[in-house]
Amino acid sequence: MEEQVDHILDKIISAPGNVGCLLANNQGLCIGARGSASGKSAGLLVAISEQASKLDPNCNAPVVSLDAGDKVCIIYKNGITGAVYKQK
């Protein structure tokens, strides 16, 4: 399974404009991170995704976009939580 996670992270980080990516489990533990994404933020990213899903209970998986200066962090949860950091 570790090879599959590594393959997915490598594929995400290689896309143009992506500067970081992270995958986390439902407990907020980091499964893997690449680039400027820090594994220490995994719990926070999962919590943000969970709180966003409470805004509209009819929406199964909201996409959260955080704009921070010269980067954008996009968070999506579908079984596990993924975050992609993009350069503006």
KAPESUL-V157472 format. One record per backbone hydrogen bond with DSSP energy under -0.5 kcal/mol. CO is the residue of the C=O (numbers start at 1). NH is the residue of the N-H. Records with the same first field share a line. If there is no record, write none. Layout:
CO=NH + NH
This chain:
1=5
2=6
3=7
4=8
5=9
6=10
7=11
8=12
9=13
10=14
12=15
15=18
17=87
19=36
20=85
21=34
22=83
23=31 + 32
24=81
25=28
29=25
32=23
34=21 + 37
38=41
39=42
41=45
42=46
43=47
44=48
45=49
46=50
47=51
48=52
49=53
50=54
51=54 + 55
52=55 + 56
56=59
58=60
62=64 + 77
64=66 + 75
65=67
66=68 + 73
68=71
70=88
71=68
72=74 + 86
73=66 + 75
74=84
75=64
76=78 + 82
78=80
80=78
81=24
82=76
83=22
84=74 + 86
85=19 + 20
86=72
